[in-house]
Amino acid sequence: PNIIQPWQGFWVHANAPGASVTIPVSSGWQAAPSKLDRIASAPSSGNWRFQISAASGDIRDTYNYAGVSSESIDGYDNADVYELTSPAPSYIMLYFPHPEWGDRAGNYTQDMRSLSNHREWRFEVKTDRDGRQIELTWPSISSVPEGYELKIVDVDGGGKEIDPRQASSYIYTSGKIRHFLLGVRKAISCDINGDGEVDVADLAIIGRH
């Protein structure tokens, strides 16, 4: 369960005026799973999340996820989690911007989509630490099933491409906001006959179609 310790706090984002928060007091109370944990952790072709973390020195933004789920849609739904503005004067934020979502427009720390063999997410990294080194990492790369190819493009860094399966991190020098693109697609196998090898037999099958 999520527990608020003494002298700790949290933000609550309201999409409309007049919202209220009620905390029940009961000996049998049990916290419901958070929206970040609502998607099953076991990877499958129809249900997975890719985590991206950003850090600069002693500040970091860790819980950022892009993923697909059989229960999600391409627009806003209950699996998408709003990114709250940091109250600290020194900060780093990684988020998925969605200005096109109408009354739900904003920046999101979790962006879930419907099932597809090819998906792209735009994300941004924002910090007050201009000219400092920023490190991006993906600590749960194994949550994306084998057979999917991943690519991160540093849009503001000359379009440099990073393969998260080959590199465990990416470091760049910060400006105020850095723009990135995450692409995930299912690899196409050329082993047509399923014998575990790509050879002339597969080419013969392709040639007959």
Secondary structure in CASP SS format (residue, H / E / C, confidence):
PFRMAT SS
TARGET T0000
AUTHOR 0000-0000-0000
METHOD secondary structure of the structure
MODEL  1
P C 1.00
N C 1.00
I C 1.00
I C 1.00
Q C 1.00
P C 1.00
W C 1.00
Q C 1.00
G C 1.00
F C 1.00
W C 1.00
V C 1.00
H C 1.00
A C 1.00
N C 1.00
A C 1.00
P C 1.00
G C 1.00
A C 1.00
S C 1.00
V C 1.00
T C 1.00
I C 1.00
P C 1.00
V C 1.00
S C 1.00
S C 1.00
G C 1.00
W C 1.00
Q C 1.00
A C 1.00
A C 1.00
P C 1.00
S C 1.00
K C 1.00
L C 1.00
D C 1.00
R C 1.00
I C 1.00
A C 1.00
S C 1.00
A C 1.00
P C 1.00
S E 1.00
S C 1.00
G C 1.00
N E 1.00
W E 1.00
R E 1.00
F E 1.00
Q E 1.00
I C 1.00
S E 1.00
A E 1.00
A E 1.00
S E 1.00
G C 1.00
D C 1.00
I E 1.00
R E 1.00
D E 1.00
T C 1.00
Y C 1.00
N C 1.00
Y E 1.00
A E 1.00
G E 1.00
V E 1.00
S E 1.00
S C 1.00
E C 1.00
S C 1.00
I C 1.00
D C 1.00
G C 1.00
Y C 1.00
D C 1.00
N C 1.00
A C 1.00
D C 1.00
V E 1.00
Y E 1.00
E C 1.00
L C 1.00
T C 1.00
S C 1.00
P C 1.00
A C 1.00
P C 1.00
S C 1.00
Y C 1.00
I E 1.00
M E 1.00
L E 1.00
Y E 1.00
F E 1.00
P E 1.00
H E 1.00
P C 1.00
E C 1.00
W C 1.00
G H 1.00
D H 1.00
R H 1.00
A C 1.00
G E 1.00
N E 1.00
Y E 1.00
T E 1.00
Q E 1.00
D E 1.00
M E 1.00
R E 1.00
S C 1.00
L C 1.00
S C 1.00
N C 1.00
H E 1.00
R E 1.00
E E 1.00
W E 1.00
R E 1.00
F E 1.00
E E 1.00
V E 1.00
K E 1.00
T E 1.00
D C 1.00
R C 1.00
D C 1.00
G C 1.00
R C 1.00
Q E 1.00
I E 1.00
E E 1.00
L E 1.00
T E 1.00
W C 1.00
P C 1.00
S C 1.00
I H 1.00
S H 1.00
S H 1.00
V C 1.00
P C 1.00
E C 1.00
G C 1.00
Y E 1.00
E E 1.00
L E 1.00
K E 1.00
I E 1.00
V E 1.00
D E 1.00
V H 1.00
D H 1.00
G H 1.00
G C 1.00
G C 1.00
K E 1.00
E E 1.00
I E 1.00
D C 1.00
P C 1.00
R C 1.00
Q C 1.00
A C 1.00
S C 1.00
S E 1.00
Y E 1.00
I E 1.00
Y E 1.00
T E 1.00
S C 1.00
G C 1.00
K C 1.00
I E 1.00
R E 1.00
H E 1.00
F E 1.00
L E 1.00
L E 1.00
G E 1.00
V E 1.00
R E 1.00
K E 1.00
A C 1.00
I C 1.00
S C 1.00
C C 1.00
D C 1.00
I C 1.00
N C 1.00
G C 1.00
D C 1.00
G C 1.00
E C 1.00
V C 1.00
D C 1.00
V H 1.00
A H 1.00
D H 1.00
L H 1.00
A H 1.00
I H 1.00
I H 1.00
G H 1.00
R C 1.00
H C 1.00
END
